[in-house]
Amino acid sequence: MSTVEIEYCVPCGFRERAVDVQGAILAGLERELDSVRLVMGDHGVFRISVDGETVYDKAEADAEFDVDAIVREIRTQVV
């Protein structure tokens, strides 16, 4: 079982995006995970990791934000 962590920028107003991603992850992978954590941050951060390994980082993303693609990537890490 794995832990997913979603770190988001509070001053930037990314909480709603983080909650949306959390919901999508739980809808698709709830039985495969130990936990999904929301972690408050700042400085524009929006990063998702599985067991400490980054699967999405807004600062490094080349493509547009895609929740389904993120869930698929997490699935490859945990299944």
mmCIF file of the N, C-alpha and C atoms, coordinates in Angstrom:
data_MODEL
# 
_entry.id   MODEL 
# 
loop_
_atom_site.group_PDB 
_atom_site.id 
_atom_site.type_symbol 
_atom_site.label_atom_id 
_atom_site.label_alt_id 
_atom_site.label_comp_id 
_atom_site.label_asym_id 
_atom_site.label_entity_id 
_atom_site.label_seq_id 
_atom_site.pdbx_PDB_ins_code 
_atom_site.Cartn_x 
_atom_site.Cartn_y 
_atom_site.Cartn_z 
_atom_site.occupancy 
_atom_site.B_iso_or_equiv 
_atom_site.pdbx_formal_charge 
_atom_site.auth_seq_id 
_atom_site.auth_comp_id 
_atom_site.auth_asym_id 
_atom_site.auth_atom_id 
_atom_site.pdbx_PDB_model_num 
ATOM 1   N N  . MET A 1 1  ? 0.852   -1.186 0.000   1.00 0.00 ? 1  MET A N  1 
ATOM 2   C CA . MET A 1 1  ? 0.000   0.000  0.000   1.00 0.00 ? 1  MET A CA 1 
ATOM 3   C C  . MET A 1 1  ? 0.888   1.236  0.000   1.00 0.00 ? 1  MET A C  1 
ATOM 4   N N  . SER A 1 2  ? 0.354   2.313  -0.531  1.00 0.00 ? 2  SER A N  1 
ATOM 5   C CA . SER A 1 2  ? 1.142   3.526  -0.729  1.00 0.00 ? 2  SER A CA 1 
ATOM 6   C C  . SER A 1 2  ? 0.462   4.742  -0.131  1.00 0.00 ? 2  SER A C  1 
ATOM 7   N N  . THR A 1 3  ? 1.257   5.792  0.009   1.00 0.00 ? 3  THR A N  1 
ATOM 8   C CA . THR A 1 3  ? 0.777   7.080  0.490   1.00 0.00 ? 3  THR A CA 1 
ATOM 9   C C  . THR A 1 3  ? 0.973   8.120  -0.604  1.00 0.00 ? 3  THR A C  1 
ATOM 10  N N  . VAL A 1 4  ? -0.077  8.877  -0.885  1.00 0.00 ? 4  VAL A N  1 
ATOM 11  C CA . VAL A 1 4  ? -0.007  9.975  -1.846  1.00 0.00 ? 4  VAL A CA 1 
ATOM 12  C C  . VAL A 1 4  ? -0.040  11.280 -1.069  1.00 0.00 ? 4  VAL A C  1 
ATOM 13  N N  . GLU A 1 5  ? 0.837   12.197 -1.453  1.00 0.00 ? 5  GLU A N  1 
ATOM 14  C CA . GLU A 1 5  ? 0.889   13.506 -0.814  1.00 0.00 ? 5  GLU A CA 1 
ATOM 15  C C  . GLU A 1 5  ? 0.685   14.576 -1.880  1.00 0.00 ? 5  GLU A C  1 
ATOM 16  N N  . ILE A 1 6  ? -0.241  15.490 -1.606  1.00 0.00 ? 6  ILE A N  1 
ATOM 17  C CA . ILE A 1 6  ? -0.515  16.610 -2.500  1.00 0.00 ? 6  ILE A CA 1 
ATOM 18  C C  . ILE A 1 6  ? -0.137  17.881 -1.758  1.00 0.00 ? 6  ILE A C  1 
ATOM 19  N N  . GLU A 1 7  ? 0.933   18.522 -2.185  1.00 0.00 ? 7  GLU A N  1 
ATOM 20  C CA . GLU A 1 7  ? 1.375   19.777 -1.570  1.00 0.00 ? 7  GLU A CA 1 
ATOM 21  C C  . GLU A 1 7  ? 0.912   20.924 -2.459  1.00 0.00 ? 7  GLU A C  1 
ATOM 22  N N  . TYR A 1 8  ? 0.235   21.893 -1.854  1.00 0.00 ? 8  TYR A N  1 
ATOM 23  C CA . TYR A 1 8  ? -0.341  22.982 -2.643  1.00 0.00 ? 8  TYR A CA 1 
ATOM 24  C C  . TYR A 1 8  ? -0.078  24.335 -1.984  1.00 0.00 ? 8  TYR A C  1 
ATOM 25  N N  . CYS A 1 9  ? -0.047  25.363 -2.823  1.00 0.00 ? 9  CYS A N  1 
ATOM 26  C CA . CYS A 1 9  ? 0.216   26.726 -2.364  1.00 0.00 ? 9  CYS A CA 1 
ATOM 27  C C  . CYS A 1 9  ? -1.069  27.358 -1.829  1.00 0.00 ? 9  CYS A C  1 
ATOM 28  N N  . VAL A 1 10 ? -1.057  27.703 -0.555  1.00 0.00 ? 10 VAL A N  1 
ATOM 29  C CA . VAL A 1 10 ? -2.206  28.334 0.077   1.00 0.00 ? 10 VAL A CA 1 
ATOM 30  C C  . VAL A 1 10 ? -2.410  29.757 -0.457  1.00 0.00 ? 10 VAL A C  1 
ATOM 31  N N  . PRO A 1 11 ? -1.367  30.625 -0.474  1.00 0.00 ? 11 PRO A N  1 
ATOM 32  C CA . PRO A 1 11 ? -1.571  31.993 -0.957  1.00 0.00 ? 11 PRO A CA 1 
ATOM 33  C C  . PRO A 1 11 ? -2.044  32.059 -2.415  1.00 0.00 ? 11 PRO A C  1 
ATOM 34  N N  . CYS A 1 12 ? -1.704  31.048 -3.215  1.00 0.00 ? 12 CYS A N  1 
ATOM 35  C CA . CYS A 1 12 ? -2.086  31.039 -4.631  1.00 0.00 ? 12 CYS A CA 1 
ATOM 36  C C  . CYS A 1 12 ? -3.528  30.584 -4.833  1.00 0.00 ? 12 CYS A C  1 
ATOM 37  N N  . GLY A 1 13 ? -4.140  30.049 -3.801  1.00 0.00 ? 13 GLY A N  1 
ATOM 38  C CA . GLY A 1 13 ? -5.510  29.573 -3.911  1.00 0.00 ? 13 GLY A CA 1 
ATOM 39  C C  . GLY A 1 13 ? -5.631  28.223 -4.588  1.00 0.00 ? 13 GLY A C  1 
ATOM 40  N N  . PHE A 1 14 ? -4.643  27.354 -4.417  1.00 0.00 ? 14 PHE A N  1 
ATOM 41  C CA . PHE A 1 14 ? -4.647  26.045 -5.068  1.00 0.00 ? 14 PHE A CA 1 
ATOM 42  C C  . PHE A 1 14 ? -5.387  24.968 -4.267  1.00 0.00 ? 14 PHE A C  1 
ATOM 43  N N  . ARG A 1 15 ? -6.030  25.340 -3.148  1.00 0.00 ? 15 ARG A N  1 
ATOM 44  C CA . ARG A 1 15 ? -6.700  24.341 -2.321  1.00 0.00 ? 15 ARG A CA 1 
ATOM 45  C C  . ARG A 1 15 ? -7.791  23.606 -3.094  1.00 0.00 ? 15 ARG A C  1 
ATOM 46  N N  . GLU A 1 16 ? -8.606  24.319 -3.846  1.00 0.00 ? 16 GLU A N  1 
ATOM 47  C CA . GLU A 1 16 ? -9.689  23.668 -4.587  1.00 0.00 ? 16 GLU A CA 1 
ATOM 48  C C  . GLU A 1 16 ? -9.138  22.660 -5.589  1.00 0.00 ? 16 GLU A C  1 
ATOM 49  N N  . ARG A 1 17 ? -8.072  23.016 -6.266  1.00 0.00 ? 17 ARG A N  1 
ATOM 50  C CA . ARG A 1 17 ? -7.428  22.098 -7.208  1.00 0.00 ? 17 ARG A CA 1 
ATOM 51  C C  . ARG A 1 17 ? -6.922  20.863 -6.459  1.00 0.00 ? 17 ARG A C  1 
ATOM 52  N N  . ALA A 1 18 ? -6.306  21.060 -5.309  1.00 0.00 ? 18 ALA A N  1 
ATOM 53  C CA . ALA A 1 18 ? -5.785  19.938 -4.522  1.00 0.00 ? 18 ALA A CA 1 
ATOM 54  C C  . ALA A 1 18 ? -6.910  19.019 -4.068  1.00 0.00 ? 18 ALA A C  1 
ATOM 55  N N  . VAL A 1 19 ? -8.015  19.585 -3.631  1.00 0.00 ? 19 VAL A N  1 
ATOM 56  C CA . VAL A 1 19 ? -9.162  18.786 -3.181  1.00 0.00 ? 19 VAL A CA 1 
ATOM 57  C C  . VAL A 1 19 ? -9.761  18.020 -4.362  1.00 0.00 ? 19 VAL A C  1 
ATOM 58  N N  . ASP A 1 20 ? -9.827  18.648 -5.538  1.00 0.00 ? 20 ASP A N  1 
ATOM 59  C CA . ASP A 1 20 ? -10.330 17.969 -6.736  1.00 0.00 ? 20 ASP A CA 1 
ATOM 60  C C  . ASP A 1 20 ? -9.453  16.769 -7.093  1.00 0.00 ? 20 ASP A C  1 
ATOM 61  N N  . VAL A 1 21 ? -8.136  16.963 -7.050  1.00 0.00 ? 21 VAL A N  1 
ATOM 62  C CA . VAL A 1 21 ? -7.213  15.868 -7.355  1.00 0.00 ? 21 VAL A CA 1 
ATOM 63  C C  . VAL A 1 21 ? -7.348  14.767 -6.305  1.00 0.00 ? 21 VAL A C  1 
ATOM 64  N N  . GLN A 1 22 ? -7.450  15.146 -5.048  1.00 0.00 ? 22 GLN A N  1 
ATOM 65  C CA . GLN A 1 22 ? -7.618  14.161 -3.979  1.00 0.00 ? 22 GLN A CA 1 
ATOM 66  C C  . GLN A 1 22 ? -8.867  13.320 -4.232  1.00 0.00 ? 22 GLN A C  1 
ATOM 67  N N  . GLY A 1 23 ? -9.966  13.948 -4.603  1.00 0.00 ? 23 GLY A N  1 
ATOM 68  C CA . GLY A 1 23 ? -11.205 13.228 -4.880  1.00 0.00 ? 23 GLY A CA 1 
ATOM 69  C C  . GLY A 1 23 ? -11.054 12.256 -6.047  1.00 0.00 ? 23 GLY A C  1 
ATOM 70  N N  . ALA A 1 24 ? -10.375 12.695 -7.100  1.00 0.00 ? 24 ALA A N  1 
ATOM 71  C CA . ALA A 1 24 ? -10.164 11.835 -8.270  1.00 0.00 ? 24 ALA A CA 1 
ATOM 72  C C  . ALA A 1 24 ? -9.286  10.637 -7.910  1.00 0.00 ? 24 ALA A C  1 
ATOM 73  N N  . ILE A 1 25 ? -8.259  10.881 -7.109  1.00 0.00 ? 25 ILE A N  1 
ATOM 74  C CA . ILE A 1 25 ? -7.376  9.789  -6.685  1.00 0.00 ? 25 ILE A CA 1 
ATOM 75  C C  . ILE A 1 25 ? -8.156  8.779  -5.849  1.00 0.00 ? 25 ILE A C  1 
ATOM 76  N N  . LEU A 1 26 ? -8.935  9.263  -4.912  1.00 0.00 ? 26 LEU A N  1 
ATOM 77  C CA . LEU A 1 26 ? -9.714  8.364  -4.065  1.00 0.00 ? 26 LEU A CA 1 
ATOM 78  C C  . LEU A 1 26 ? -10.764 7.602  -4.871  1.00 0.00 ? 26 LEU A C  1 
ATOM 79  N N  . ALA A 1 27 ? -11.384 8.253  -5.840  1.00 0.00 ? 27 ALA A N  1 
ATOM 80  C CA . ALA A 1 27 ? -12.401 7.596  -6.667  1.00 0.00 ? 27 ALA A CA 1 
ATOM 81  C C  . ALA A 1 27 ? -11.811 6.436  -7.460  1.00 0.00 ? 27 ALA A C  1 
ATOM 82  N N  . GLY A 1 28 ? -10.579 6.592  -7.901  1.00 0.00 ? 28 GLY A N  1 
ATOM 83  C CA . GLY A 1 28 ? -9.980  5.569  -8.734  1.00 0.00 ? 28 GLY A CA 1 
ATOM 84  C C  . GLY A 1 28 ? -9.071  4.582  -8.034  1.00 0.00 ? 28 GLY A C  1 
ATOM 85  N N  . LEU A 1 29 ? -8.532  4.971  -6.873  1.00 0.00 ? 29 LEU A N  1 
ATOM 86  C CA . LEU A 1 29 ? -7.479  4.154  -6.262  1.00 0.00 ? 29 LEU A CA 1 
ATOM 87  C C  . LEU A 1 29 ? -7.636  3.927  -4.762  1.00 0.00 ? 29 LEU A C  1 
ATOM 88  N N  . GLU A 1 30 ? -8.774  4.215  -4.221  1.00 0.00 ? 30 GLU A N  1 
ATOM 89  C CA . GLU A 1 30 ? -8.944  4.179  -2.766  1.00 0.00 ? 30 GLU A CA 1 
ATOM 90  C C  . GLU A 1 30 ? -8.521  2.845  -2.146  1.00 0.00 ? 30 GLU A C  1 
ATOM 91  N N  . ARG A 1 31 ? -8.806  1.739  -2.779  1.00 0.00 ? 31 ARG A N  1 
ATOM 92  C CA . ARG A 1 31 ? -8.481  0.426  -2.208  1.00 0.00 ? 31 ARG A CA 1 
ATOM 93  C C  . ARG A 1 31 ? -6.995  0.084  -2.299  1.00 0.00 ? 31 ARG A C  1 
ATOM 94  N N  . GLU A 1 32 ? -6.255  0.810  -3.126  1.00 0.00 ? 32 GLU A N  1 
ATOM 95  C CA . GLU A 1 32 ? -4.828  0.536  -3.299  1.00 0.00 ? 32 GLU A CA 1 
ATOM 96  C C  . GLU A 1 32 ? -3.932  1.437  -2.449  1.00 0.00 ? 32 GLU A C  1 
ATOM 97  N N  . LEU A 1 33 ? -4.525  2.367  -1.703  1.00 0.00 ? 33 LEU A N  1 
ATOM 98  C CA . LEU A 1 33 ? -3.747  3.363  -0.967  1.00 0.00 ? 33 LEU A CA 1 
ATOM 99  C C  . LEU A 1 33 ? -3.949  3.260  0.538   1.00 0.00 ? 33 LEU A C  1 
ATOM 100 N N  . ASP A 1 34 ? -2.880  3.621  1.273   1.00 0.00 ? 34 ASP A N  1 
ATOM 101 C CA . ASP A 1 34 ? -2.995  3.761  2.727   1.00 0.00 ? 34 ASP A CA 1 
ATOM 102 C C  . ASP A 1 34 ? -3.578  5.114  3.085   1.00 0.00 ? 34 ASP A C  1 
ATOM 103 N N  . SER A 1 35 ? -3.113  6.161  2.373   1.00 0.00 ? 35 SER A N  1 
ATOM 104 C CA . SER A 1 35 ? -3.596  7.506  2.679   1.00 0.00 ? 35 SER A CA 1 
ATOM 105 C C  . SER A 1 35 ? -3.335  8.456  1.518   1.00 0.00 ? 35 SER A C  1 
ATOM 106 N N  . VAL A 1 36 ? -4.126  9.534  1.511   1.00 0.00 ? 36 VAL A N  1 
ATOM 107 C CA . VAL A 1 36 ? -3.920  10.661 0.602   1.00 0.00 ? 36 VAL A CA 1 
ATOM 108 C C  . VAL A 1 36 ? -3.897  11.892 1.484   1.00 0.00 ? 36 VAL A C  1 
ATOM 109 N N  . ARG A 1 37 ? -2.738  12.558 1.520   1.00 0.00 ? 37 ARG A N  1 
ATOM 110 C CA . ARG A 1 37 ? -2.544  13.703 2.418   1.00 0.00 ? 37 ARG A CA 1 
ATOM 111 C C  . ARG A 1 37 ? -2.521  14.995 1.641   1.00 0.00 ? 37 ARG A C  1 
ATOM 112 N N  . LEU A 1 38 ? -3.149  16.013 2.197   1.00 0.00 ? 38 LEU A N  1 
ATOM 113 C CA . LEU A 1 38 ? -3.026  17.379 1.688   1.00 0.00 ? 38 LEU A CA 1 
ATOM 114 C C  . LEU A 1 38 ? -2.028  18.105 2.581   1.00 0.00 ? 38 LEU A C  1 
ATOM 115 N N  . VAL A 1 39 ? -1.040  18.744 1.962   1.00 0.00 ? 39 VAL A N  1 
ATOM 116 C CA . VAL A 1 39 ? 0.010   19.449 2.696   1.00 0.00 ? 39 VAL A CA 1 
ATOM 117 C C  . VAL A 1 39 ? 0.015   20.901 2.227   1.00 0.00 ? 39 VAL A C  1 
ATOM 118 N N  . MET A 1 40 ? -0.151  21.818 3.157   1.00 0.00 ? 40 MET A N  1 
ATOM 119 C CA . MET A 1 40 ? -0.166  23.238 2.812   1.00 0.00 ? 40 MET A CA 1 
ATOM 120 C C  . MET A 1 40 ? 1.251   23.747 2.568   1.00 0.00 ? 40 MET A C  1 
ATOM 121 N N  . GLY A 1 41 ? 1.397   24.551 1.526   1.00 0.00 ? 41 GLY A N  1 
ATOM 122 C CA . GLY A 1 41 ? 2.697   25.114 1.188   1.00 0.00 ? 41 GLY A CA 1 
ATOM 123 C C  . GLY A 1 41 ? 2.541   26.545 0.705   1.00 0.00 ? 41 GLY A C  1 
ATOM 124 N N  . ASP A 1 42 ? 3.607   27.051 0.098   1.00 0.00 ? 42 ASP A N  1 
ATOM 125 C CA . ASP A 1 42 ? 3.583   28.404 -0.454  1.00 0.00 ? 42 ASP A CA 1 
ATOM 126 C C  . ASP A 1 42 ? 4.534   28.483 -1.643  1.00 0.00 ? 42 ASP A C  1 
ATOM 127 N N  . HIS A 1 43 ? 4.796   29.684 -2.118  1.00 0.00 ? 43 HIS A N  1 
ATOM 128 C CA . HIS A 1 43 ? 5.725   29.917 -3.232  1.00 0.00 ? 43 HIS A CA 1 
ATOM 129 C C  . HIS A 1 43 ? 5.299   29.215 -4.520  1.00 0.00 ? 43 HIS A C  1 
ATOM 130 N N  . GLY A 1 44 ? 3.982   29.073 -4.755  1.00 0.00 ? 44 GLY A N  1 
ATOM 131 C CA . GLY A 1 44 ? 3.485   28.527 -6.007  1.00 0.00 ? 44 GLY A CA 1 
ATOM 132 C C  . GLY A 1 44 ? 3.548   27.025 -6.145  1.00 0.00 ? 44 GLY A C  1 
ATOM 133 N N  . VAL A 1 45 ? 3.825   26.317 -5.071  1.00 0.00 ? 45 VAL A N  1 
ATOM 134 C CA . VAL A 1 45 ? 3.998   24.869 -5.151  1.00 0.00 ? 45 VAL A CA 1 
ATOM 135 C C  . VAL A 1 45 ? 2.678   24.168 -5.461  1.00 0.00 ? 45 VAL A C  1 
ATOM 136 N N  . PHE A 1 46 ? 2.753   23.179 -6.317  1.00 0.00 ? 46 PHE A N  1 
ATOM 137 C CA . PHE A 1 46 ? 1.686   22.202 -6.512  1.00 0.00 ? 46 PHE A CA 1 
ATOM 138 C C  . PHE A 1 46 ? 2.381   20.930 -6.954  1.00 0.00 ? 46 PHE A C  1 
ATOM 139 N N  . ARG A 1 47 ? 2.585   20.025 -6.006  1.00 0.00 ? 47 ARG A N  1 
ATOM 140 C CA . ARG A 1 47 ? 3.385   18.830 -6.242  1.00 0.00 ? 47 ARG A CA 1 
ATOM 141 C C  . ARG A 1 47 ? 2.648   17.614 -5.688  1.00 0.00 ? 47 ARG A C  1 
ATOM 142 N N  . ILE A 1 48 ? 2.675   16.535 -6.451  1.00 0.00 ? 48 ILE A N  1 
ATOM 143 C CA . ILE A 1 48 ? 2.040   15.292 -6.029  1.00 0.00 ? 48 ILE A CA 1 
ATOM 144 C C  . ILE A 1 48 ? 3.101   14.206 -6.014  1.00 0.00 ? 48 ILE A C  1 
ATOM 145 N N  . SER A 1 49 ? 3.168   13.485 -4.898  1.00 0.00 ? 49 SER A N  1 
ATOM 146 C CA . SER A 1 49 ? 4.157   12.417 -4.794  1.00 0.00 ? 49 SER A CA 1 
ATOM 147 C C  . SER A 1 49 ? 3.513   11.141 -4.270  1.00 0.00 ? 49 SER A C  1 
ATOM 148 N N  . VAL A 1 50 ? 4.121   10.020 -4.644  1.00 0.00 ? 50 VAL A N  1 
ATOM 149 C CA . VAL A 1 50 ? 3.708   8.702  -4.174  1.00 0.00 ? 50 VAL A CA 1 
ATOM 150 C C  . VAL A 1 50 ? 4.901   8.105  -3.448  1.00 0.00 ? 50 VAL A C  1 
ATOM 151 N N  . ASP A 1 51 ? 4.724   7.839  -2.172  1.00 0.00 ? 51 ASP A N  1 
ATOM 152 C CA . ASP A 1 51 ? 5.797   7.280  -1.342  1.00 0.00 ? 51 ASP A CA 1 
ATOM 153 C C  . ASP A 1 51 ? 7.093   8.075  -1.484  1.00 0.00 ? 51 ASP A C  1 
ATOM 154 N N  . GLY A 1 52 ? 6.966   9.400  -1.540  1.00 0.00 ? 52 GLY A N  1 
ATOM 155 C CA . GLY A 1 52 ? 8.126   10.282 -1.592  1.00 0.00 ? 52 GLY A CA 1 
ATOM 156 C C  . GLY A 1 52 ? 8.676   10.558 -2.981  1.00 0.00 ? 52 GLY A C  1 
ATOM 157 N N  . GLU A 1 53 ? 8.148   9.891  -4.009  1.00 0.00 ? 53 GLU A N  1 
ATOM 158 C CA . GLU A 1 53 ? 8.627   10.112 -5.373  1.00 0.00 ? 53 GLU A CA 1 
ATOM 159 C C  . GLU A 1 53 ? 7.625   10.983 -6.129  1.00 0.00 ? 53 GLU A C  1 
ATOM 160 N N  . THR A 1 54 ? 8.105   12.076 -6.700  1.00 0.00 ? 54 THR A N  1 
ATOM 161 C CA . THR A 1 54 ? 7.244   13.023 -7.389  1.00 0.00 ? 54 THR A CA 1 
ATOM 162 C C  . THR A 1 54 ? 6.675   12.424 -8.668  1.00 0.00 ? 54 THR A C  1 
ATOM 163 N N  . VAL A 1 55 ? 5.345   12.540 -8.814  1.00 0.00 ? 55 VAL A N  1 
ATOM 164 C CA . VAL A 1 55 ? 4.687   12.114 -10.046 1.00 0.00 ? 55 VAL A CA 1 
ATOM 165 C C  . VAL A 1 55 ? 4.166   13.309 -10.832 1.00 0.00 ? 55 VAL A C  1 
ATOM 166 N N  . TYR A 1 56 ? 4.016   14.466 -10.165 1.00 0.00 ? 56 TYR A N  1 
ATOM 167 C CA . TYR A 1 56 ? 3.625   15.704 -10.840 1.00 0.00 ? 56 TYR A CA 1 
ATOM 168 C C  . TYR A 1 56 ? 4.186   16.876 -10.051 1.00 0.00 ? 56 TYR A C  1 
ATOM 169 N N  . ASP A 1 57 ? 4.777   17.819 -10.758 1.00 0.00 ? 57 ASP A N  1 
ATOM 170 C CA . ASP A 1 57 ? 5.266   19.052 -10.150 1.00 0.00 ? 57 ASP A CA 1 
ATOM 171 C C  . ASP A 1 57 ? 4.942   20.191 -11.108 1.00 0.00 ? 57 ASP A C  1 
ATOM 172 N N  . LYS A 1 58 ? 4.105   21.106 -10.667 1.00 0.00 ? 58 LYS A N  1 
ATOM 173 C CA . LYS A 1 58 ? 3.691   22.240 -11.496 1.00 0.00 ? 58 LYS A CA 1 
ATOM 174 C C  . LYS A 1 58 ? 4.905   22.992 -12.037 1.00 0.00 ? 58 LYS A C  1 
ATOM 175 N N  . ALA A 1 59 ? 5.945   23.113 -11.247 1.00 0.00 ? 59 ALA A N  1 
ATOM 176 C CA . ALA A 1 59 ? 7.140   23.854 -11.655 1.00 0.00 ? 59 ALA A CA 1 
ATOM 177 C C  . ALA A 1 59 ? 7.878   23.182 -12.809 1.00 0.00 ? 59 ALA A C  1 
ATOM 178 N N  . GLU A 1 60 ? 7.686   21.868 -12.969 1.00 0.00 ? 60 GLU A N  1 
ATOM 179 C CA . GLU A 1 60 ? 8.403   21.128 -14.009 1.00 0.00 ? 60 GLU A CA 1 
ATOM 180 C C  . GLU A 1 60 ? 7.492   20.621 -15.120 1.00 0.00 ? 60 GLU A C  1 
ATOM 181 N N  . ALA A 1 61 ? 6.197   20.872 -15.000 1.00 0.00 ? 61 ALA A N  1 
ATOM 182 C CA . ALA A 1 61 ? 5.235   20.326 -15.967 1.00 0.00 ? 61 ALA A CA 1 
ATOM 183 C C  . ALA A 1 61 ? 5.349   21.031 -17.308 1.00 0.00 ? 61 ALA A C  1 
ATOM 184 N N  . ASP A 1 62 ? 5.440   20.226 -18.363 1.00 0.00 ? 62 ASP A N  1 
ATOM 185 C CA . ASP A 1 62 ? 5.473   20.763 -19.719 1.00 0.00 ? 62 ASP A CA 1 
ATOM 186 C C  . ASP A 1 62 ? 4.070   20.922 -20.287 1.00 0.00 ? 62 ASP A C  1 
ATOM 187 N N  . ALA A 1 63 ? 3.185   20.006 -19.898 1.00 0.00 ? 63 ALA A N  1 
ATOM 188 C CA . ALA A 1 63 ? 1.834   19.991 -20.442 1.00 0.00 ? 63 ALA A CA 1 
ATOM 189 C C  . ALA A 1 63 ? 0.861   20.676 -19.490 1.00 0.00 ? 63 ALA A C  1 
ATOM 190 N N  . GLU A 1 64 ? -0.341  20.888 -19.980 1.00 0.00 ? 64 GLU A N  1 
ATOM 191 C CA . GLU A 1 64 ? -1.412  21.460 -19.188 1.00 0.00 ? 64 GLU A CA 1 
ATOM 192 C C  . GLU A 1 64 ? -1.799  20.495 -18.061 1.00 0.00 ? 64 GLU A C  1 
ATOM 193 N N  . PHE A 1 65 ? -2.284  21.015 -16.968 1.00 0.00 ? 65 PHE A N  1 
ATOM 194 C CA . PHE A 1 65 ? -2.696  20.218 -15.811 1.00 0.00 ? 65 PHE A CA 1 
ATOM 195 C C  . PHE A 1 65 ? -3.818  19.263 -16.217 1.00 0.00 ? 65 PHE A C  1 
ATOM 196 N N  . ASP A 1 66 ? -3.626  17.962 -16.008 1.00 0.00 ? 66 ASP A N  1 
ATOM 197 C CA . ASP A 1 66 ? -4.584  16.942 -16.425 1.00 0.00 ? 66 ASP A CA 1 
ATOM 198 C C  . ASP A 1 66 ? -4.771  15.939 -15.282 1.00 0.00 ? 66 ASP A C  1 
ATOM 199 N N  . VAL A 1 67 ? -5.897  16.039 -14.585 1.00 0.00 ? 67 VAL A N  1 
ATOM 200 C CA . VAL A 1 67 ? -6.158  15.189 -13.423 1.00 0.00 ? 67 VAL A CA 1 
ATOM 201 C C  . VAL A 1 67 ? -6.147  13.716 -13.817 1.00 0.00 ? 67 VAL A C  1 
ATOM 202 N N  . ASP A 1 68 ? -6.770  13.379 -14.940 1.00 0.00 ? 68 ASP A N  1 
ATOM 203 C CA . ASP A 1 68 ? -6.826  11.971 -15.358 1.00 0.00 ? 68 ASP A CA 1 
ATOM 204 C C  . ASP A 1 68 ? -5.428  11.412 -15.606 1.00 0.00 ? 68 ASP A C  1 
ATOM 205 N N  . ALA A 1 69 ? -4.560  12.191 -16.221 1.00 0.00 ? 69 ALA A N  1 
ATOM 206 C CA . ALA A 1 69 ? -3.187  11.741 -16.465 1.00 0.00 ? 69 ALA A CA 1 
ATOM 207 C C  . ALA A 1 69 ? -2.441  11.542 -15.148 1.00 0.00 ? 69 ALA A C  1 
ATOM 208 N N  . ILE A 1 70 ? -2.689  12.401 -14.184 1.00 0.00 ? 70 ILE A N  1 
ATOM 209 C CA . ILE A 1 70 ? -2.049  12.265 -12.875 1.00 0.00 ? 70 ILE A CA 1 
ATOM 210 C C  . ILE A 1 70 ? -2.515  10.980 -12.192 1.00 0.00 ? 70 ILE A C  1 
ATOM 211 N N  . VAL A 1 71 ? -3.811  10.704 -12.232 1.00 0.00 ? 71 VAL A N  1 
ATOM 212 C CA . VAL A 1 71 ? -4.338  9.481  -11.622 1.00 0.00 ? 71 VAL A CA 1 
ATOM 213 C C  . VAL A 1 71 ? -3.751  8.254  -12.318 1.00 0.00 ? 71 VAL A C  1 
ATOM 214 N N  . ARG A 1 72 ? -3.642  8.287  -13.647 1.00 0.00 ? 72 ARG A N  1 
ATOM 215 C CA . ARG A 1 72 ? -3.031  7.164  -14.373 1.00 0.00 ? 72 ARG A CA 1 
ATOM 216 C C  . ARG A 1 72 ? -1.586  6.956  -13.940 1.00 0.00 ? 72 ARG A C  1 
ATOM 217 N N  . GLU A 1 73 ? -0.838  8.041  -13.782 1.00 0.00 ? 73 GLU A N  1 
ATOM 218 C CA . GLU A 1 73 ? 0.561   7.935  -13.364 1.00 0.00 ? 73 GLU A CA 1 
ATOM 219 C C  . GLU A 1 73 ? 0.652   7.363  -11.951 1.00 0.00 ? 73 GLU A C  1 
ATOM 220 N N  . ILE A 1 74 ? -0.207  7.801  -11.065 1.00 0.00 ? 74 ILE A N  1 
ATOM 221 C CA . ILE A 1 74 ? -0.216  7.263  -9.703  1.00 0.00 ? 74 ILE A CA 1 
ATOM 222 C C  . ILE A 1 74 ? -0.544  5.776  -9.743  1.00 0.00 ? 74 ILE A C  1 
ATOM 223 N N  . ARG A 1 75 ? -1.493  5.393  -10.587 1.00 0.00 ? 75 ARG A N  1 
ATOM 224 C CA . ARG A 1 75 ? -1.874  3.980  -10.710 1.00 0.00 ? 75 ARG A CA 1 
ATOM 225 C C  . ARG A 1 75 ? -0.659  3.125  -11.086 1.00 0.00 ? 75 ARG A C  1 
ATOM 226 N N  . THR A 1 76 ? 0.188   3.617  -11.995 1.00 0.00 ? 76 THR A N  1 
ATOM 227 C CA . THR A 1 76 ? 1.375   2.847  -12.389 1.00 0.00 ? 76 THR A CA 1 
ATOM 228 C C  . THR A 1 76 ? 2.338   2.672  -11.224 1.00 0.00 ? 76 THR A C  1 
ATOM 229 N N  . GLN A 1 77 ? 2.327   3.605  -10.281 1.00 0.00 ? 77 GLN A N  1 
ATOM 230 C CA . GLN A 1 77 ? 3.217   3.543  -9.128  1.00 0.00 ? 77 GLN A CA 1 
ATOM 231 C C  . GLN A 1 77 ? 2.719   2.590  -8.049  1.00 0.00 ? 77 GLN A C  1 
ATOM 232 N N  . VAL A 1 78 ? 1.406   2.428  -7.922  1.00 0.00 ? 78 VAL A N  1 
ATOM 233 C CA . VAL A 1 78 ? 0.864   1.681  -6.794  1.00 0.00 ? 78 VAL A CA 1 
ATOM 234 C C  . VAL A 1 78 ? 0.324   0.296  -7.148  1.00 0.00 ? 78 VAL A C  1 
ATOM 235 N N  . VAL A 1 79 ? 0.078   0.028  -8.412  1.00 0.00 ? 79 VAL A N  1 
ATOM 236 C CA . VAL A 1 79 ? -0.500  -1.269 -8.796  1.00 0.00 ? 79 VAL A CA 1 
ATOM 237 C C  . VAL A 1 79 ? 0.569   -2.193 -9.291  1.00 0.00 ? 79 VAL A C  1 
# 
